[in-house]
Amino acid sequence: MRNAPPRRHVLVVAPQCRSMERLDRLEEAATDLYDVLADDDLGACRPGLPDGRPSLVTGHNLTSHEIRALIEDAIEYAAKRNASLFLALLGHGFVPGTTTTLYLMGCDSTEDRTERAVNVGELLAGAANHGAIPSVLGIIDTCHAAGASPPREDLAAGMRNGRSRLSLLMGSLAGEEGSGLTFSRELARVIRKGVPGSGALLGLREVRQGVRGLVVGQNVSSWEHDGDGLAQGWLWITRNASHHHVFPGGLCGPMAREELTAALGALDSEAPATALPSDAQSALECQERLKDFPDSVARRRAERAVRSLLIAVHTVKFIRSWLGSDLTTARLRRALHTQLAWERRLPSSVLELSEVEAVDRLAFDHPRADPDCRPSVARFVALLAQDARKDVHDEALARWALLIDAQRALNDAVEDVTGRQRVRRLKLAVSLHSSLTGDWPEEVGAWLLKDGGLLHREDFRCPTADRNGTESAVMAAVRWAETYAAALDIKLKRIDVAAPSRLLRTWRPEEAGVAQRLGVTYDVVMHWSRRLTPDLVLQEIEPTVRDKSEAIAACDVGVPVDWLAEQDTGERQVLRGHLRNGRYARAIGLTHHTGVDDDLLDMLLAYTPVLLWPHTAAGFPEARHGSLEHDWRDMPEALVRAYQCRWREEAVKDFVDLRAVWDDHEWLRFCRLFRTAILPAQTPDEGTP
């Protein structure tokens, strides 16, 4: 079928090496790992070798040549069946000399002969670059396991031009010894047990975190390259054994069943409900039976559980009937993410939940500060309504609140949601585009926008054509905007600052201000001023940039960023060719600080609406890329908050050293409004990279 999930093949190879100490638990660890990966309810993999050959290969006589042949056979078999390949390698490994390249040792290998060992990264890169293999997942349990990660250029410049997917979970660092195959054995245990509180599928991060607490003396690490912007779904390692699915049509979620089982079971053997309540009627009947029990801690717990179930059931029925076709997975995910962010308890990964599971989570896992689940559930429903553009003062919403006795909670939620919406209604746009040289301008333009429409327009003269003069003009524009905000009784929170590349690279407008930094009070977001007055080449690219902006905003799984290292940007003509060919379909991030100049920023910003780059010499190495995932859906405001934490000398996010140009959908719309309705002054065509 066209929409069927891709097949998953597995090959586990675990050779003993004659020149090294015998690994007593090698076969046991390899078997445990193969069993969970081949389990239909867990790893869901099929044998990875053709002709019915065993895909669990261990032994004392397995040469390095035979290992390479096995892996190559598995690659060709996966490609023939268009299957993802899960490759697990266990045993002895070494890195030669001062390199970090991992070699797996066969029975004939020695630590001084690379030709008699298996270059793991090379084979993994070859598999990932095969056009017929959707993705490759690797588990490496050797000494120096992190040396299995191939060089980025082997994927970026491979046969698929970077559009490959490779995830690795490794039991030790490149300079670290392994011990007793502990990593593989504990990994199998985690897969069998699952990770409570996570979704139906476990990815790299959840499994890695689950294993790290169990493996002592080794640093479990991970590595991922996900360059296929058109790939469906995300890279998952196993199904979550701790995830309880909701039966089709059922209204009782897994957390409700777990709490009801425990709470009712804590009563004496004559418990009032041997069968768990699962809908409103059975919950009401259970409530009545509980009244026959004497007051106790156990009875009160059971009453709370049944009451929470009633709230959850009524809420699910209501949002299904009220939202109808407006109830979508994306809206559920956005509302739940926003709610959990407000409660400062975001999960470590994206939750794939139905409406039953989402409400179930809020009803049975709410903040301790709330007396019960009603505030969390009410805010969630209000957020769903706002996202679907439903009237939060609708009588149907009020009737639902009355049914679950949550009128006050709903009123608070509506006030909070609409208050936050009012903050976003008013924006100040300030532009430095009038400078013909791309340097400090003689004046800045300012526009006050309400609900995306133009309210007022004013120019502010810079006392001097330098940073101090420009910042003085910007602060004058802010004071001007605040007078209108006060008259409208709408808070001004967002300030969009557009500047040419030369100033984007060096200037930090959020730090402007004498008495107080501008970024303390306002969310200051940087934009590229050349979008206001684009030349013909930029106008040609504009639809593509607009499509990318919408795709970035719609992404709710992972971080939609293509990271470029220094070697990727050094050859500008090659980079220009990649950009023209549409190679980078997402946001672009630079991992390096050195070599970032005005021309590079101009070239990249012509093709992407979102550009990230580090402003420190240390750069933004791959190990820190994962720090963006938790806060990506709150960008670019999350970056502003990170700056604020650093100013206050509080704990900061790992991405605090990034700078960003964020030309989102609203800014691109303003640029079109600027050109059509605001009639900008003509500027010379400076050419586009």
Order of alpha helices (4+ residues) and beta strands (2+ residues): beta-alpha-beta-beta-alpha-beta-beta-beta-beta-alpha-beta-alpha-beta-alpha-beta-alpha-beta-beta-alpha-alpha-alpha-alpha-alpha-alpha-alpha-alpha-beta-beta-beta-alpha-beta-alpha-alpha-beta-alpha-beta-alpha-alpha-beta-alpha-beta-alpha-beta-alpha
